[in-house]
Amino acid sequence: MHHTTTPPARHRLRGDQTWQSEAACRSAERRPADLETFFPGPDDTETIARAKAFCAGCPVRETCLVAALETGDAHGIRGGLTEEERAPLHEQTQTRLDRTRVDEAVAGRDVHLSKPERRAVATAALRQGLSEERLAWILQITLEHAQKLYRSARRAERHRALHQQQSSEAPRTQADTRAFRTAA
């Protein structure tokens, strides 16, 4: 039997720009591109094609795209995509809920998190018994904000438990009752 293993995700740390030195557009090995190439006019199809071709062979293309999405950079060509091509991805980034990002944040890595991921970090931290101070440090927020997130997470946990209890104790429907009578 053949097993493949996927290495754990390692997301770019917040503020990490070290990848830029490997970018094809800035590399000393290749002739650096004129940065104006990456900010063409909307109808300048030749310049857009030239910029995309430069990005196609870039070793950090994906990281460049992720950085643009996480920082909300909506200008120019980044990661091989134009502003218009990135627009729907920007929207998805704001609502993303990636459990690997949540796990990394709870473990102490300073990764970019969307609002749903920040709420999930609070829930995971609560379940793991982390202190409010630790949650504040993880999310780089005030202690008061961490306390508010924990209150919200505790309330959500209580509602989830209540809902599960109600589901398991749900009254039998008429169809269940008829089936019970015919079986007896």
Residue pairs with C-beta under 8 A, 6 or more apart in sequence:
8 100
9 98
9 100
9 101
9 104
10 104
11 100
11 101
11 104
11 109
11 111
11 112
12 19
12 63
12 66
12 67
12 70
12 111
12 112
13 109
13 110
13 111
14 110
14 111
14 112
15 110
17 67
19 60
19 63
19 64
19 67
20 26
20 60
21 27
22 59
22 60
23 58
23 59
23 60
23 64
24 30
24 33
24 54
24 55
24 57
24 58
24 59
25 32
25 33
25 35
25 37
25 38
25 54
25 55
25 58
26 32
33 51
33 54
37 47
37 50
37 51
37 54
38 51
38 76
38 77
38 78
39 75
39 76
39 77
40 47
40 48
40 51
40 77
41 47
48 77
48 82
51 77
52 77
52 80
55 61
55 64
55 77
55 79
55 80
56 80
58 64
58 80
61 79
61 80
62 79
63 79
64 78
64 79
64 80
65 78
65 79
65 80
65 81
65 86
65 89
66 79
67 73
67 78
67 79
68 78
68 79
68 86
69 86
69 89
69 90
69 93
70 93
70 112
72 90
74 83
74 86
74 87
74 90
75 83
76 83
77 83
78 86
79 86
81 89
93 114
94 114
94 115
95 114
95 115
95 116
96 114
96 116
96 117
97 114
97 116
97 117
97 120
98 117
99 120
101 111
101 112
101 113
101 117
102 113
102 117
102 120
102 121
102 124
103 124
104 111
105 111
105 113
105 117
105 121
105 138
105 139
106 121
106 124
106 125
106 128
106 130
106 138
108 138
110 140
113 121
113 139
118 139
118 149
119 149
119 152
119 153
121 135
121 138
121 139
122 135
122 139
122 146
122 149
122 150
122 152
122 153
123 153
123 156
123 157
125 134
125 135
125 138
125 150
125 153
126 150
126 153
126 154
126 157
127 157
130 138
132 143
132 146
132 147
132 150
133 143
133 146
135 141
135 146
135 149
135 150
136 142
136 143
136 145
136 146
139 145
139 146
139 149
141 149
172 180
